């Protein structure tokens, strides 16, 4: 199993967050995520990100990023999305989180793909990954790397991704896929389910 469907998000919280997400000009987003081979068909707005210590140079490769456990609000972006952050807090309380990690709004282009991978090392040993689809279709599918086991995350549903096993995603549709992605530490760490 790749996707655990937890519950539907209440309209009162979801609708306000969706209004903020609809205002994003994706053509103006230039983030480093799309420069990584595994994420080359996606862009993201980072609301919470890795906490680099003062004077610390950013890691040069994706694996080294996964050793950084501490996160911090992105003060250039987080204040623009108060209703999204209210939704993040609702998720945190719903899953009984003990530590908030990275938070991002991820957009995968039509016919885009997130290559199969396992989320590695210290950061993902602690943080579980949750998704809320804001724009999706039945053509947006997660897979186990073999592309023989496909699972879908329904619109407006809080889902947990089994990211400690091989997983990837394909958008077979002609529309962008937009998910809110929230990493939260749970008691006992990020366990395979």
C-alpha positions in Angstrom: 0.0 0.0 0.0 1.3 3.4 -1.0 -1.5 5.7 0.0 -3.5 5.7 3.3 -6.6 7.8 3.0 -7.3 9.3 6.4 -10.3 11.7 6.1 -11.9 14.4 4.0 -10.9 17.9 4.9 -13.8 20.1 6.2 -15.1 22.6 3.6 -14.6 25.5 5.9 -10.9 25.0 6.1 -10.3 23.6 2.6 -12.2 26.3 0.7 -10.2 29.2 2.2 -6.9 27.5 1.5 -7.9 26.7 -2.0 -8.7 30.4 -2.6 -5.1 31.2 -1.7 -3.7 28.5 -3.9 -5.6 29.6 -6.9 -3.8 33.0 -6.8 -0.4 31.4 -7.3 1.3 32.4 -10.6 3.1 29.2 -11.4 4.9 30.8 -14.3 6.8 33.1 -11.9 8.0 30.2 -9.7 11.6 29.4 -10.1 12.6 26.9 -7.4 15.5 24.4 -7.2 13.1 21.5 -6.9 12.5 21.4 -10.7 16.3 21.3 -11.3 16.5 17.9 -9.6 16.2 15.0 -12.0 13.5 13.2 -10.0 11.3 16.4 -9.9 12.0 18.0 -13.3 8.3 18.2 -14.2 7.3 20.0 -11.0 7.5 23.3 -9.2 6.9 24.1 -5.6 6.2 27.0 -3.2 8.0 26.2 0.0 6.2 27.4 3.1 8.5 25.6 5.6 11.9 24.5 4.5 15.2 23.1 5.8 16.8 25.2 8.5 20.3 26.0 7.4 22.5 27.4 10.2 23.9 30.9 9.8 26.8 30.7 7.3 26.0 27.1 6.4 26.2 26.5 2.6 23.3 24.6 1.0 24.0 21.0 0.3 25.2 20.2 -3.2 23.0 17.1 -3.8 19.6 15.8 -2.8 20.9 13.2 -0.5 22.7 15.6 1.8 19.5 17.7 2.2 17.9 14.6 3.8 20.3 14.7 6.7 19.0 18.1 7.8 16.2 17.5 10.3 15.4 21.0 11.5 12.9 23.2 9.6 11.9 26.8 9.7 9.1 29.0 8.1 10.0 30.5 4.8 9.4 34.2 5.7 9.2 35.1 2.0 6.3 32.8 1.4 4.5 31.7 4.6 2.9 35.1 5.4 1.2 35.0 1.9 -0.8 31.9 2.9 -2.4 32.2 6.3 -5.4 30.0 5.4 -3.1 27.3 4.0 -1.2 27.4 7.3 -4.5 27.1 9.2 -5.0 23.9 7.2 -1.5 22.7 8.1 -2.3 23.2 11.7 -5.6 21.3 11.3 -3.6 18.4 9.8 -1.0 18.5 12.5 -3.7 18.3 15.2 -5.7 15.6 13.3 -2.7 13.2 13.0 -1.5 14.1 16.5 1.9 15.5 15.3 4.8 16.1 17.6 7.0 18.2 15.3 6.2 20.1 12.1 8.6 19.6 9.2 8.6 20.9 5.6 5.5 22.3 4.0 5.1 22.9 0.3 2.6 23.4 -2.4 3.7 21.2 -5.3 2.5 21.5 -8.9 3.2 18.7 -11.4 2.6 19.7 -15.0 0.4 17.7 -17.4 1.9 14.4 -18.4 4.6 15.1 -15.8 6.2 12.5 -13.6 8.0 12.2 -10.2 10.5 9.4 -10.8 10.4 6.4 -8.5 12.5 6.9 -5.3 12.6 6.2 -1.6 12.7 9.3 0.7 16.0 8.7 2.6 17.9 9.2 5.8 17.5 11.3 9.0 14.8 13.7 7.9 12.4 11.1 6.6 13.1 8.6 9.4 11.5 11.2 11.7 8.9 12.9 9.4 5.9 11.2 7.8 4.6 12.7 4.6 0.9 13.9 4.2 -0.8 15.1 1.0 -4.0 17.0 0.4 -4.9 17.2 -3.3 -6.3 20.6 -4.4 -6.2 19.9 -8.1 -6.2 16.3 -9.3 -8.0 13.8 -11.5 -8.3 10.1 -11.8 -5.3 10.3 -14.2 -2.9 11.3 -11.3 -1.5 8.0 -10.0 1.1 7.0 -7.5 3.0 3.8 -8.2 5.5 1.4 -6.6 8.3 1.9 -9.2 7.2 -1.1 -11.3 4.3 0.9 -12.7 2.1 -2.1 -12.0 0.5 -1.0 -8.7 -1.3 2.3 -9.0 -3.1 4.3 -6.3 -4.9 7.6 -6.4 -5.2 10.3 -3.8 -8.8 11.8 -4.0 -9.5 15.5 -4.1 -9.9 17.2 -0.7 -8.7 14.1 1.2 -6.0 14.0 3.8 -3.7 11.1 2.7 -0.5 9.7 4.1 2.2 8.6 1.6 4.2 5.5 2.3 7.4 7.2 1.3 9.9 4.9 3.0 9.2 2.4 0.2 9.7 2.8 -3.5 7.2 5.3 -4.9 6.7 7.6 -7.8 3.8 9.6 -9.4 2.6 10.1 -13.0 0.1 12.7 -14.1 -1.4 11.1 -17.2 -3.9 13.9 -17.4 -3.9 17.1 -19.4 -4.2 19.4 -16.3 -1.7 20.3 -13.6 -1.7 18.4 -10.3 -1.5 20.6 -7.2 -1.1 19.1 -3.8 -0.3 20.5 -0.4 2.5 18.4 1.1 3.1 18.4 4.9 5.8 16.6 6.7 5.0 15.8 10.4 6.8 13.8 13.0 4.6 11.3 14.7 5.3 9.3 17.8 7.5 6.4 16.9 8.9 7.9 13.7 8.0 7.4 10.0 7.0 3.8 9.8 6.3 1.7 6.7 2.7 0.7 6.6 
